[in-house]
């Protein structure tokens, strides 16, 4: 495969990852973290860039990808887990979120107070998803559309905005907010969940591997090598964008109080470039959200058409587009209400599965190790998800709070380690028991 093919696939991967959350959360982190910015951003990059990169690496190592990794727990778990992931990063959460953010930033700022917002949102989503559907029907051309045309345009727009911001914004970083005064790194680590990129990487893995295989690469080592190179390109660009947006947020903190990252970027773009800045920011958001939605739609189409061979790729894409269009018209606030509970439940399980993949060759009986680790992790991850939904856990919450790292939202780490250790002991015991049985059989 040519070097430029790797570059374009890397650019395509960047555009697929770079959506609404990637724009919204870094500037807000910068404003909140203040003088603790670099420590907080390091944590954010670890889960926002490092973890997705690790997921892509793990998926490329295993024939069958994440489905095979999940099978090491149990085939039923693998299918259920992946269906939930695809539906969540697809039509039920991430796709509607991106479409709504594209509307909020690309259209809404230019409406007057007398405009029928619901009708305009409807018309916008009709046009938006019509384009998504058209591009998603031709996944073999995604690298051409997104890697060669859209991503360079998006990056150039980002460079203009950030360059102007660096030259014109000279306010020093403020004191950190309460959340970042202690544990800035761990807070940034948790904030990295919000990008949803680690979960998206579970889905994008199949898209990237397919794009590489279409260029004649079939050897597993070569597939892994090219995937790593494409991931490195995408990861480097994401890191540069996160750091730049975070610094803009940190410098804008002196200009007032902001509720979220969109408010910060809106104020910054208007301050720096006036109405042109508002238009530029709207263009960036719309383009970024569009590329991510296309990537997610394509990934869902490829996964479900393989899971259900009787259902064609075109049918899946049509259903995903229709459901996403419908939910997008519910409004952004309704969609975001379920995002945090889902993320704090799904991320620990994803991290554990990927971590175990790199040590798989050391396990005597992988199913016992994976099963035990996921069970222990899942119990505490589910508690976090229920608590985020507002469920009163009573005495269980007290027990959860006494665990190490609970104040950082990482109380699942100790149960995950314990579950892994228990699984390894069960693995050794079952192996020893099996060997003893063999000896007894031979003796008789």
N, C-alpha and C positions, 0 to 999 in steps of 0.2 A: 504494500500500500504506500502511496506517495506521501511525503511529509506534509504537503499542503492539504491532503485529505484528512490527515490527523488534526491539523490546525482547524479546518472547517468543522469537523465533528466536535472538537473541543469548544468552538464558538457556539455551535448548535446546543451543546450541553449547557453552556453558560446561560444562553437565552431561555432554555427550558426551566432552569433553576430560578432565574432572576424574575421574580414576580412581585406581587403586592407586598408580601411580608418582608422581602429583602429590601424594599424601599422604605417601608414604614418604621421598622424597629431600630435600625442603626442610629438614625438621628435622634430618636427619643432616648436611646441609651446614652448617647453623647451628652444630651442636655441634662439627664438625671445623674449620670456618673460624675460629671464635672472633673475635678482634679484627679479622680480615681479612674479616669477614662481608659487608660492603656491597660490596666489590670482587668477592668470589666470587658473591654473589647477582646482581650485574649481569651476569656471564657466564652464569649459569644462566637468567636471564630472557631473555637474548638468544636462546638456542637453545630454551628452554622456552616462550616466549611470542612473541618477535619472529619466529622462523623459521616457526612454524605460521601466523602472521598473513600472512607473505610468501607462503607456499604457497597459502593461500586466495585472496589477491589475484591471484597468477599464474594460478591455475586459473580464476578468474572472468573474466580478461582474454581467454582463449583459447577459442574455440568448440571444443567437444570435450574441454576440460579437460586433465588430465594425460596422457590417451591421445594427444592431438594433440602435446603437448610432447615426449613420448617418441618420436613418429613422426619428429621432426626429427633424431633419431639414426638410427633405422631402425624400421620397423613391427614387426619381429620382436623387437627390443630392447624396444620400448614394451610389447608384450604380455607378454613374459617378465618384465620388471621389475615391471609392475603386478600380475601374478598372484602373484609372490613377495611383494610388499608386502602385498597383500590377505590372502594366506594367513597371513603372519606376524603382522600386526596383528589378524587374525581368529582362526580356529580353532586354529592351530598354536602361538601364543605369547601374544599380548596377552589374548585372551578367557579362556583357562584361567588365566593369571596373575591376572586380576582376580577370577575366581570363587574361586580359592584364597585370595587375600588377604581377600576378604569372609568366608570361613569362618574364617580364622586370627584375624581381629579381631572378627567379629560373633558367633561361636559358641564357638570353642575356649576362650576365657578363662573360660567358665562351666561347662566340663566338669570332672569330677573325674578323678583319676588312674586309676580303674578303668574308665573309659568306653572303649567300642570306637570309637576315633577313625576308623578306616577306614569303618565302617558309618555313623557320623554324617556324615562327609564325603559319602558316597554319598547319604544322605537329603537333606542340605542342597542338593547340586548338582541333585538331581531337582526340588526345589521351586524353586530359583533359576532353572534353565533353562526350567522350565515357564512361569514368569512372563515371562522374556526372550522366549520363543517367542511367547507370546500378544500382547505389546506390539509385537514386531517385525513381526508379520503385518499391522499397520495403520500403515505409515509416515506416512500422511497425518494421523494423530492424534498423532504424536510431539510436535509443538509443544505440543499441549494437555496431554498427560500430563507431559512433561518440563519444558517451559518455564513452564507456569502453576502446576503443583502440586509436582512433585518438587524442582526447583531452588530455589524459595523456601524449602522445608523444609530442604534441605541447607545453604543459605547461613545460615539462622537458627541451625541447629545449630552451624555453624562459628563464627559470631559469638559464641555463648555460650561455647564452649570457649576461643577466643582472648581474649575479653574477661576471663574469669576468670584466664587465664594472665598477661595483662599486669598485672593488679592484684596477683596473689599471688606471681609470680616476680620477684624483684628482684636476683638474683645477676648480677654483671658478666660480660661476655664473657671467656672464657678465652683463653690463648695459642693460636694456631693449631697444628694438627697438622702433621706433616712434609709432607703433601701440599699444604698451603695456606700454608706459610711463604714460599714463592716461587712466583710464577705462580698466585696465587689466582684471578684472572680466568679464565685459560685452563682451570684445573681445574673451576671452576664451569661454564664453557662446555661442557666434555665431559660433566659430570654432567647437563646439560640434555638430552643425548641420551636418558637413561634414561626420561624421561617418554613417549617415543615419539610425542609430539604432532605433530611435523613429518610423520612418516610417516602418522599418523592423519589429518592435514589433507588428505593426498592422497586419502584415502577419503571424508572428511566433506565435501569440496568438493561432490561430487555430491548429497549429502543436503541441504545448505544451499541450493544452486541450485534443486533440485527444490521445496523448501519455498517459496522465493520465487516461482518460476514458477507454483506452484499458486494464488498470489494475483494472477495476471493480469499479472505483470511478464515481458516477453519481450525488451525492448530490451537489448542487450549492455551499454551504458553504465549503464543503471539497475540491471541485475543486479550489475554490479561495485560500484556505489555502495551498494546495500543489503547486499551481502556484506561490504563494508568496515565498514559501521556495525555489523552483527551481530558481526563479528570484533573490533571495537574494544570492544564491551560485554563479550564473552567474555574478551578479553585483559586488560582492566582488572581484572576480577574475579579472574582467575588470578594476576595480579601481586600484588594485595592479599593473596590467600590464601597465596602463596608466601612473601612477606615476613613475614607474621604467623607462619606455621608455622616459618619459619627462625629467627625471633627466639625463639620458644619453645624450639626446639632449642638455640640458643646459651645461653639462660639455664639450661637443664636440664643442661648439660655439667658444671656444678659439683656436681651431685648424684650423679655416678658415671660409670662407663664403660658405653657402650651399643654393641651390635653393629650396629644398623640403626635406621632411622627409626621402624619399628613399636614397637621397644622404648622409644624416647624418648617417643612419644606415649602409649603404654600407661602408662608411669611417670608422665608429666605429668598425664594424666587422672585416674589413681588418687590422686595426690598432691593434686590440686586439688579433686576432687569425690567421692573415695572410690569405692564401688561404682557410684554413679550416673554417675560420670565414665567408668568402664569401659563401662557400657551406652551412654552417649552416644557414645563413640568408636566402639564397634561399630556403632551405628546409622549414623554418618557414613560409615564405611568401606563398609558394605553398600550404602547408598544410592548412594554415589559409584561404586562398582564396577558396580552394576546399570545405572546410566544409561550408563556407558561401554560396557558389553557390548551393550546394546540398540543404541547408535549404531553400533558396529562390525558387529554382526550385520546391521543394516539396510543399511549401506554395502556389505557383501559381497553381500547379496541383490540389490541394485540393480546392482552392477557385473557379477557373473557371469551374471545373467539377461539383460543386454544383450550381454555377450560371447558367450553361447551362447543364442541366441533360442529354441532348442528346449527349453530348461530353464526352467521357470517360476520366478518370484520365490519362491513358497511352497516349492518343492522345494529351492532353494538355502538358504533360511532353515532348513529342516528338516535338511539335511545339515550346515550350519555348527553348528547347535545340538547335533546328535548327536555330531559329532567333538569339539567343545569340551567337552561333558559327559564324554566318554570320557577325554580328555587331562587334564581337571581332576582326575580321581581318581588321577593318577600322583603328585601331590604338588607343592608349590611349588618345592622345591629342584631337582627334575629340570627343571622348566620354565625356571627362571632360569639354568641352566647354559649355555643356548644364546643367551640374550638379548644379552649384551655383544658376543660375536663378530659377531652379526648386525648390531647397531646401528652398530658402528664401520665396518662395510662399507657399509651402506645409507645412512647419513647424509651422507657426503661426496658420493655420487652425487646425492642429493636436493638438497643445497645447490647443487651446480654446475648442475643442470638448472634450478632455480628462478632462480638468478642470471642465467643466460644468457637466460631468458625476458624479463627486463626490458630486455635490450639487443638483442633479436632484430632490431629494425628497422634496426640498424646493420650487420648482417651481409649481405654480398653473396650468400653461399651458406651458409645456416644449417646444412645437413646436414653439411658439412665441419667447421664450427666445433664443432657439438654432438658429432659423432662423435669428433673428435680430443680434445676436452676430456674427454669421458666415458671414452675409452680410457686416457688418461694418469692420470686420477683413479682409475679402476677398478682399475688394476694395483696402486697403492699402498694403496687401500682394502681390496683383497682380502688384501694382505700383513698389514695390521692385523688383519683378521678371523681369518686363519690363526694369527697370533701369539697372539691372544686365546684361541684354541682349544688353545693349548699346542704348536703345531707349531714345530719348530726350523727357522728359515729360514737358518741358517748364514751364509755370506758376504753373502747378500741382506739380512739383518738389519743387518749392519755398514753396508752402503750406505744403507739406509733411515735409520739413526740419524744419519748425517752431514748429512742434509737440514735446512734451517732449520725451526725450530718443532717438531722431532721430540720434544724433551723435553716438549712440551705436548700431544703426541698429534695435532698438526696438520700433520704432514709432507706430507700430501696437497695442501696449498694451493699450493706451488710447482709440482708437476707439473700441477695443474689450470690454473694460469696459463700454463705452458709449452704445454700441450695446446691451450688457447684461442688462443694466439699462433700456433702452428703451423697450426691450423685456419683462422685468418684469412689467413695467407700462402697456404695452399693454395687458399682461396676466391678470393683476388685473382689468383693465377696461373691458375687454371682459367678465370676470367672473361676475363683478358687473352688466354689461349690461344684461347678460343672466339671472341673478337673478331677475332684475327688470322686464324683459319680462315675467318671470314665475309668478310674483306677479300680473301683469296686466292681464294675461290670467285667473288666478284664480278668480280675481275680477269680470271679465265679465261672 
